[in-house]
Each structure stands twice: as C-alpha cells, then as structure tokens.
C-alpha cells in the first residue's frame, strides 16, 4: 500500500509530546520525519519513566516510531547552517514546539524559514499561543488542564478535583496541528504557497469544552464535578449490577423504551416522570434507584448481552489490560507488533482503502540518520 503522505518530508524541531505526536501521525501516514535532537541526551522524553522499550522510554518509543533522528547543536553555527540548508532544499513541512522564542533566535523560525523556501508549511505549537501575557511561558498537559478549568470539572462532587487520566491536551494539540498541516498541504497543491500554522495547548483545552461554553452562553452553569454521571441525557451513568458497574447511555426516547423492556419494567416508558428525556433529567435520582434495583439482579455481562440485543448503548468499565485483550480490540488490529517482534504499540487509528498502516520502524537511536542526511563532506 502506498501511504497518503509518501514523498513528503517533515523536519521536527521539538520534544516531549504535543509536537512529536503530530509528526508521529504524519509518519504513520507515510511522511519521512526527520527528528532533530540535541547531542548527547537527545529529546528529554527518551529518559521519561522507568519502563523501557528497545532501550528508550516507553513514552518516547510510542511517540517517535517511524521517524529518523539527526543531532544538531543549536549553539553551533555550523549545525544551524546545515540544518537551514537541508530544510530549504528538502522540507515540505517544519514543525517546532521549542520553548517560545528559541526558533526565532537561532534563525529557524517561521518567517526566516519561509524566506528560504516559500512552499514550506511551518507549524508552531505553543502552550498558551503567540499572543497575550502568557505567550512566552512553557507548559505541560496537566498545567493546561488546570488552567483551562478541566481539572476543576473532573472528579466527584464534593471531592477534590482530578486530572484526566490521559494526556488529552498534548495529544489533542498534536491532532489539531496535524489537521492544520494537512489543510495547508491541500491548499498548497502542486504550485501554491506554503503556510504558517499555529496551534496552542490552551486553545485545545478550551475547544474541548465547547459544550460548557455554549451552556454558559445560554444562561446555564459551568460544568461541575459529576463523577461518572454524564451530561444532557438520562440514563447516562454507571449502574450497579450484581458483580460490578455497567455504563449505560440512553440517547433517545426510543432507546429508553427498549431499555425499559430489557429491565422488564415497560411501564416506565409511559410514566410521565420518565417518558421524555427532559422528564428523566428532572427525576434522575428516582430513576437511578429503580435502575440499580433492577440491574442488581444479574451480572454486567448478562445485562450487556441483553442491552446489545436491542441496540441500547452500554459498556463495561474495564481496565486497559482488559480492553487490549478483548476480542474486539484484537480484531481491530490497532495493537501492532514491532518489526523485530519484541513489543507491541498502538497503531494509527485510521485505515486507507481498508488497510491500517503497519508498524514499519521502531523509534530511532539518537542521531542514527545524521551521517546519511548530512554526509561528512558537507559538515
């Protein structure tokens, strides 16, 4: 299979997660990604945590698979010069998420880069964006979760706030950057100009809360901590079965009729307290008692089987180990074996013409491509 971005060259000037996640997606789709790292230690994420895969941190391995690595010392004018030359002559896309101001200071910022090749698509990723009083501050995922109100709205009512259990801001910002880059690449076409794309972690954090912003604009309240209880529709929570919790989300009144049939209480569907979603929202506490009393008679697996038979949305609360081992996940092919067969990582959550891009190359050793990309005679 010829991947969609085959023939596209990307130069990554960055580290940690948001920027490298973007370029990992581009690499999965066929682009050649050249990761520029400082000598000696490389990207700091190479050393994150105690769990290693193929000699580097598990985090670095999964975010940097499919890439090549070159080393460049940003304090060395010769390294800067050959990097500029390589970008001008070879790059279609440049992505940077260096600390604010560094790229411009060393002559590798967007304007300087496009001055050498106006067809380049240059993407900046920043914590707080390129405007405002915080524009020069660095940031990590949880800091933007905290700053944006996500931490404040996560957890159980009356308990301490909580961070989201996955790096939603880093990964989300990487995805927005990918979307922007692909849109700019489409606009450029065969003969069009390049583009400067700006993505920011704060923008992502606020964008994830567009429902909350809209609710407040309509006169409602900001999101509050509600544990497992979901917004807007009822039932939309985890309910107690005989052996554990089962998540059930009923999105329509028609689904509620089916749900009532499954729990052998069909009269609930015509009860004026519960017949419409607006009624169920008003009387949720009473409905939860009725649902828990019914579901407590059988196991999660049995209720899930019955609900699935009538297309009533539900899911067990599983651990990551359970989710990966489940036959549905295994059938999807999203978990892929490394080329040497030593470990597994998550693949690209997309297919092209029915085929998911494979796991072609593990994360690179530090500087493994330096001699190939910058031959000795050019240094």
DOKOL-429661 format. One record per residue (C-alpha): residue in one letter; y, x, z. Coordinates in steps of 0.1 Angstrom, whole numbers, plus 2048, in hexadecimal, padded with zeros to 3 digits. Example, Ala and Ser with C-alpha at 12.3 -4.5 7.8 and 13.67 -1.06 7.14 Angstrom:
// residues 2
A,7D3,87B,84E $
S,7F5,889,847 $
//
This chain:
// residues 379
X,800,800,800 $
X,823,80D,7F7 $
X,839,806,815 $
X,85B,7F5,80F $
X,870,813,81A $
X,85C,82E,808 $
X,874,847,7F9 $
X,88F,841,813 $
X,899,85F,829 $
X,8A7,859,84C $
X,8B6,873,863 $
X,8B5,86A,888 $
X,8CF,87A,89F $
X,8C6,86B,8C0 $
X,8AE,869,8DD $
X,8A0,851,8F7 $
X,897,82F,8EA $
X,8AF,818,8D7 $
X,8B7,82F,8BA $
X,894,83E,8B7 $
X,885,81B,8B9 $
X,89A,811,89A $
X,88E,830,887 $
X,86A,82A,891 $
X,86C,808,881 $
X,87A,817,861 $
X,85F,832,862 $
X,844,817,866 $
X,852,807,847 $
X,84E,827,833 $
X,86F,83A,837 $
X,86D,860,83E $
X,87E,864,85F $
X,88A,887,868 $
X,890,888,88E $
X,8AA,8A2,898 $
X,8A3,8B0,8BA $
X,8B3,8CC,8D0 $
X,89F,8EC,8D2 $
X,888,8F4,8EF $
X,885,8D1,900 $
X,88B,8B9,8E4 $
X,891,894,8E9 $
X,892,88F,910 $
X,879,872,90C $
X,85E,88C,903 $
X,85C,891,928 $
X,860,86D,935 $
X,846,862,94E $
X,824,872,957 $
X,80E,861,93D $
X,809,877,91E $
X,7FB,870,8FB $
X,7F5,88E,8E5 $
X,809,8A5,8FC $
X,829,890,8FE $
X,833,872,913 $
X,823,851,909 $
X,847,843,905 $
X,850,85F,8EC $
X,830,85B,8D9 $
X,833,836,8D3 $
X,858,837,8C9 $
X,855,856,8B3 $
X,835,851,8A0 $
X,838,856,87A $
X,856,86D,87D $
X,85C,892,875 $
X,86F,8A9,88D $
X,888,8C5,887 $
X,89C,8D8,8A0 $
X,8C1,8DE,89F $
X,8D8,8ED,8B9 $
X,8F8,8D9,8B8 $
X,90A,8F7,8C7 $
X,900,90D,8AA $
X,917,90A,88B $
X,8FC,916,874 $
X,8E4,8FA,87F $
X,900,8E0,87B $
X,908,8ED,859 $
X,8E5,8EA,84B $
X,8E0,8C8,85B $
X,900,8BC,84A $
X,8F3,8CA,829 $
X,8D1,8BA,82D $
X,8E0,898,835 $
X,8F9,899,818 $
X,8DE,8A2,7FF $
X,8C0,88E,80C $
X,8C8,872,824 $
X,8CA,84E,81C $
X,8CF,844,841 $
X,8DC,856,85F $
X,8D8,847,882 $
X,8E9,855,8A1 $
X,8E8,84A,8C5 $
X,8F5,86A,8D4 $
X,90D,869,8F2 $
X,92E,85A,8E6 $
X,944,873,8D4 $
X,92A,88E,8CE $
X,922,885,8AA $
X,947,886,8A0 $
X,94E,8A5,8B4 $
X,933,8B9,8A1 $
X,93D,8AB,87F $
X,91F,894,87B $
X,931,873,881 $
X,931,856,869 $
X,952,85E,857 $
X,94B,883,853 $
X,927,87B,847 $
X,932,861,82D $
X,94C,879,820 $
X,930,890,815 $
X,91B,873,806 $
X,92A,850,803 $
X,908,840,7FD $
X,8FB,848,820 $
X,8F6,82B,838 $
X,901,838,85A $
X,8F7,825,87A $
X,907,82A,89C $
X,8F6,81D,8BB $
X,90B,81D,8DB $
X,907,80F,8FD $
X,927,7FB,8FF $
X,933,7FD,8DB $
X,94F,810,8CB $
X,96C,7FC,8DA $
X,977,7F3,8FD $
X,97B,807,91E $
X,955,80F,921 $
X,951,81C,8FD $
X,94B,83F,908 $
X,932,837,923 $
X,90C,83E,91F $
X,8F4,823,928 $
X,8CF,81B,92D $
X,8BC,7FB,929 $
X,8BD,7EF,94C $
X,8E2,7F7,950 $
X,8EA,7E0,934 $
X,8D3,7C5,942 $
X,8E6,7C8,962 $
X,909,7C9,952 $
X,903,7AB,93B $
X,8F6,792,954 $
X,8D1,794,94A $
X,8C6,7A3,96B $
X,8DA,789,97E $
X,8C8,76D,96C $
X,8A5,77B,970 $
X,88D,775,98D $
X,888,758,9A5 $
X,8A3,742,9B3 $
X,8AC,74F,9D5 $
X,89B,771,9CF $
X,8AA,792,9C5 $
X,8B3,796,9A0 $
X,89A,7A8,989 $
X,89A,7BD,96A $
X,887,7B1,94C $
X,865,7C2,94B $
X,869,7D1,928 $
X,887,7E5,91A $
X,895,7C6,907 $
X,8B8,7D6,902 $
X,8AC,7F7,8F4 $
X,892,7E7,8DD $
X,8A9,7CA,8D3 $
X,8C5,7E2,8CA $
X,8AE,7F7,8B6 $
X,8A3,7D7,8A3 $
X,8C8,7CC,89D $
X,8CF,7EF,890 $
X,8B1,7EC,879 $
X,8BD,7CB,86C $
X,8E0,7D9,865 $
X,8D2,7F7,853 $
X,8BB,7E3,83D $
X,8D8,7CB,835 $
X,8EE,7E9,82C $
X,8D1,7F8,817 $
X,8CE,7D8,804 $
X,8F4,7D6,7FE $
X,8F4,7FA,7F2 $
X,8D9,7F3,7D8 $
X,8D7,80C,7BB $
X,8FB,816,7B8 $
X,90F,807,7D5 $
X,921,818,7F2 $
X,913,821,813 $
X,91D,810,833 $
X,924,816,858 $
X,90F,800,86E $
X,917,7FD,893 $
X,8FF,7F0,8AD $
X,905,7EE,8D3 $
X,8EE,7E8,8F1 $
X,908,7D1,901 $
X,90A,7BC,8E1 $
X,8E4,7B8,8E2 $
X,8E4,7AF,907 $
X,8FF,794,901 $
X,8EE,788,8E1 $
X,8CD,782,8F3 $
X,8E0,769,909 $
X,8EF,754,8ED $
X,8E0,734,8FC $
X,8F1,73B,91D $
X,912,742,90C $
X,90F,721,8F9 $
X,905,70E,918 $
X,924,71B,92B $
X,93A,712,90C $
X,92D,6EF,90F $
X,937,6ED,933 $
X,916,6F6,942 $
X,90D,712,95B $
X,904,736,955 $
X,8DE,73D,956 $
X,8D0,73F,979 $
X,8B1,74F,986 $
X,894,737,981 $
X,874,74B,983 $
X,85A,73F,96A $
X,86C,71E,964 $
X,87A,71C,940 $
X,89A,70B,935 $
X,8A2,6EB,922 $
X,87F,6DB,91F $
X,866,6CE,939 $
X,84A,6D6,93E $
X,853,6FA,939 $
X,844,70F,955 $
X,825,71E,964 $
X,80F,704,974 $
X,7F4,708,98E $
X,7D0,705,982 $
X,7B1,709,997 $
X,7B0,72E,991 $
X,7D3,739,988 $
X,7F3,731,975 $
X,7F5,723,952 $
X,815,723,93F $
X,81C,702,92D $
X,83A,6FA,917 $
X,83E,6D7,909 $
X,85A,6D8,8EF $
X,859,6B4,8E2 $
X,853,691,8F0 $
X,835,68E,8D8 $
X,825,6AD,8E8 $
X,82B,69E,90A $
X,817,67F,900 $
X,7FA,697,8F6 $
X,7FE,6AA,917 $
X,7FB,68A,92B $
X,7DB,681,919 $
X,7CC,6A4,920 $
X,7D3,6A0,946 $
X,7C5,67D,945 $
X,7E6,66C,94F $
X,7F2,65B,92F $
X,809,643,942 $
X,820,661,94A $
X,82B,661,926 $
X,839,63E,929 $
X,847,642,94C $
X,86D,63F,949 $
X,871,65D,960 $
X,85E,673,948 $
X,85D,663,925 $
X,879,678,916 $
X,881,69C,91B $
X,8A3,693,92A $
X,890,67E,944 $
X,877,699,94B $
X,893,6B3,951 $
X,8A3,69B,96B $
X,882,695,97D $
X,871,6B7,979 $
X,868,6BD,99D $
X,854,69D,99F $
X,843,6A4,97D $
X,839,6C7,989 $
X,827,6B8,9A7 $
X,814,6A1,990 $
X,80B,6BC,977 $
X,7FF,6D5,992 $
X,7EA,6BA,9A2 $
X,7D9,6B3,981 $
X,7D5,6D7,976 $
X,7C7,6E2,997 $
X,7A6,6D1,98F $
X,79B,6E9,974 $
X,79F,70D,969 $
X,7BA,71C,954 $
X,7A1,723,938 $
X,795,6FF,938 $
X,7B8,6F0,937 $
X,7C3,709,91C $
X,7A5,6FE,907 $
X,7AE,6D9,90B $
X,7D3,6DE,904 $
X,7CC,6F4,8E6 $
X,7B6,6D9,8D7 $
X,7D5,6C2,8D5 $
X,7EE,6DD,8CC $
X,800,6DC,8ED $
X,810,6FF,8F2 $
X,802,713,90F $
X,7F8,736,918 $
X,7E7,747,935 $
X,7FC,761,949 $
X,7EA,781,940 $
X,7EE,7A6,948 $
X,7F6,7BE,92C $
X,7D2,7CA,92E $
X,7C5,7A6,929 $
X,7DD,7A0,90C $
X,7D3,7BF,8FA $
X,7AD,7B8,8FF $
X,7B0,794,8F4 $
X,79E,78C,8D4 $
X,7BE,77E,8C4 $
X,7D1,79F,8CA $
X,7B4,7B3,8BD $
X,7B1,79D,89E $
X,7D6,7A2,897 $
X,7D2,7C7,891 $
X,7F3,7CE,8A4 $
X,7E1,7E8,8B9 $
X,7DA,806,8A3 $
X,7C6,826,8A7 $
X,7D7,848,8A4 $
X,7CD,85C,885 $
X,7B7,873,89B $
X,7A8,856,8AD $
X,7B3,862,8CF $
X,7C9,845,8DA $
X,7D7,823,8D0 $
X,7FB,818,8CB $
X,80D,7F8,8C1 $
X,813,7F6,89B $
X,82F,7E5,888 $
X,830,7C0,88F $
X,834,7B8,86A $
X,81C,7B6,84C $
X,825,7BC,828 $
X,80F,7A9,80E $
X,7F7,7A2,82A $
X,7F4,7C6,836 $
X,802,7D6,855 $
X,80F,7FA,851 $
X,7F5,812,860 $
X,7F8,82D,87A $
X,7FD,84B,863 $
X,80C,866,879 $
X,80F,86C,89F $
X,830,876,8AE $
X,83A,899,8A2 $
X,839,8B9,8B5 $
X,85C,8C6,8BC $
X,86A,8D6,89D $
X,849,8D4,888 $
X,85D,8CD,868 $
X,879,8E5,86D $
X,86B,901,857 $
X,862,8E7,83C $
X,883,8D6,83B $
X,899,8F5,841 $
X,886,912,831 $
X,88D,934,840 $
X,8A0,940,822 $
X,8BA,924,827 $
X,8C0,92B,84C $
//
